Amino acid sequence: MRTYDEKHIKNVVLIGPAKSGKTTLAETMLYEAGIVHRRGTVEENNTVSDYHEVEHDRGSSVYATSLHTEWRDYKINIIDTPGLDDFIGEVITSIRVCDTAVLLLNAQNGIEVGTELLWNYVDKYNKPTILAVNQLDSDRASFNRTIEEAKSYFGSAVTVMQYPLNTGSGFDSIIDLLKMVMYKFPEEGGKPEKLPIPDSERERADALHNELVEKAAENDEGLMEQYFEKGTLDEDEMRQGLKIGMMKHEVFPVFCLSAKKDMGSGRMMGFIDNVAPSAIEMPAEETEDGEAVPCDPNGPTRLFFFKTLVEPGLGRLSFFKVLSGEVSVGMELVNERTSTVERISQLFIADGKKRNAVENLKAGDIGCTLKLKNTYTNHTLNGKGAVGNIRPIDFPDPKLRVAISAVNKQDDEKLSEVLNEIHIEDPTVSIEYNQELKQLILSTQGELHLAVTKWRLENIYKLQAEFQKVKIPYRETIQGAANATYRHKKQSGGAGQFGEVSMKVEAYYEGMPPLSEHPVRDSETVDLPWGGKLVFNNCIVGGVIDARFLPSIMKGVMEKMAQGPLTGSYVRDVRVSVFDGKMHPVDSNDISFKIAGMMAFREAFLQAGPQLLEPVFEVEVLVPSELMGDVMTELQIKRGVIMNMEMEGDNQVIKARVPLAELDKLQTSLRSLSQGRAIVRSHFSDYAPVSTDLQKRVSEEYSKAELAEAH
């Protein structure tokens, strides 16, 4: 396979909402370039891009897939991405490493919810963008409406390069405003005939061409001078101006397509060759320390790994971009994050599941390799003279959490290993064992993401798992004060056990007055690992309890606080004062006073107005203004308290406090309510008291579970 230099490599990512035609366009581009000789279809499950079994099962893309074409002395690396935001991690990594985004707009639907979500990431990484209006052969297609909506959303950067002469089932002609010709396609698509622009379209085409010339000129002072001098720009000058505008994010060229009928893709590929920037022209990547890493073919070798794919029977496939220098088979490179040496034993250019072996890849190119031992997504491999990790890709926080366990308990360890493997492949899946809740927590981007994870467990790894709700990490405290005395006495032959403890338990708060009814001999304040405080006062006088037993009493209190009397949750913010008790000269020991302290604390706690606390999150919902009322209603249904509202662009930001118990359900309901347009951000705030009804219900559920376990 031919090796291309850095100036002749173009990296593009195909993005767009579900059903916008990305996979079909990718297939058509491969066909146009002669990489495949027969175009597959999504319906027949035979496209190069969607080759995974789960994609065939679901009928849509789940993974981002790397492909390539060779078109008129240029190599175009293509990454086809999923359209559903449950798989946004696949999209983000692809946008990050590509140099141009091709954003597909469905001519039937215009700017869709998914378009807005994807644009946030394109805009974040400031990627040059081509707008491809697809499905112009549909009866419901409207090019003009789509462009109006695009201009309303993206602004004046939307730059019409082409427009269709007709849309609908008879679509076959495109007016090209850069070359000022009409492309007329045969009925079966493919190579078009170049024809003069019809007289009936000449006035419109001339007006739009002049707008295009002005748009190209305004991005560069030299071109503007040429425009003022000549009154126009030639084709090469326009290309130059359009490239500058794309890199400034001030020009989004618009192309017309019917990917299904193979109409228009060749012209867009030619524009990618001639105008879209290559990696060497893009702003330099940066290390975590802020050092610029320009795409220099003569620089030290530096690879950035953006995707890891674990394929049964094959092993771990690692995808990377060559940021500088050159990588060759046999090279040994240093992983900056793990300080290990990796040997590149094989190099490939991927076309779906087909891997084309190559000997080397140059700066700006995208490739993959097999069986690296310690290198994963977001890792950097450096050659001699290169140091530092490339700034990592940021992934969104999970939106859905479930507890997971193996149906067969003997598979628990294997389940953990498999889930860790899935996390390596997809960092937007996270797995954590919560010691407090005694649950293995699986977090995903949504219901569909979870369903695909479950499918993989069952079909790829042959593991049966069950899913439950994640328990809520409640806290327990008290509102008042109470005294209790407990005597622990046990005699079973030989040495017995005896300990009696009297204590006062009361609610603790910062700045509370000292204990008045008993003299405090010494006091210890413990910052509890789960939050809050325990203040432990020794008020013993007259030696009724030997000082050596006080630590045991405190240990018993702490053990009960770690499994609260009300619901088994952690206890926080209490003051315990031990003021009386009794000993036995023979039978008193540490275990006796530990048990007596534990039980005295339990009795006093339950008499002191126990209060259950729940974790509350501060939530921000970014939502289009027209949906604000519905979202506020939903927040209130989910026990949310609205705190504030403010404008952010054309959207509203609603700030609220929402209990953790409602947060997962809120994410799901808001996604459905807003068709995915609501963006929810949340972070833990504090613990707040629950209602009397909820406290009673949770406490009764805990008591029933304890009773069942005892039997």
Secondary structure, DSSP 8 states (H G I E B T S, - for coil): -----GGGEEEEEEE-STTS-HHHHHHHHHHHTTS-SS---TTTT--SS--SHHHHHHTS--S-EEEEEEETTEEEEEEE--SSGGGHHHHHHHHHH-SEEEEEEETTTBS-HHHHHHHHHHHHTT--EEEEEE-TTSTT--HHHHHHHHHHHHGGGEEESEEES--STT--EEEETTTTEEEE--TT-SS-EEE---HHHHHHHHHHHHHHHHHHHTT-HHHHHHHHHHSS--HHHHHHHHHHHHHTT--EEEEE-BTTTTBSHHHHHHHHHHTS--GGGS--EEBTT--EE---TTS--EEEEEEEEEETTTEEEEEEEEEESEEETT-EEEETTTTEEEE----EEEETTEEEE-SEEETT-EEEEE--SS--TT-EEE-TT--S-B--------SEEEEEEESSGGGHHHHHHHHHHHHHH-TTSEEEEETTTTEEEEEESSHHHHHHHHHHHHHTS---EEEE------EEEESSEEEEEEEEEE-SSSS-EEEEEEEEEEE--TT-----SS--SEEEEEE-TTSSEEEEEE---TTSS-GGGHHHHHHHHHHHHTS-TTTS-EE-SEEEEEEEEE--TTT--HHHHHHHHHHHHHHHHHHS-EEEEEEEEEEEEEEEGGGHHHHHHHHHHTT-EEEEEEEETTEEEEEEEEEHHHHHHHHHHHHHHHTT--EEEEEEEEEEE--HHHHHHHHHHHHHHHHHHH-
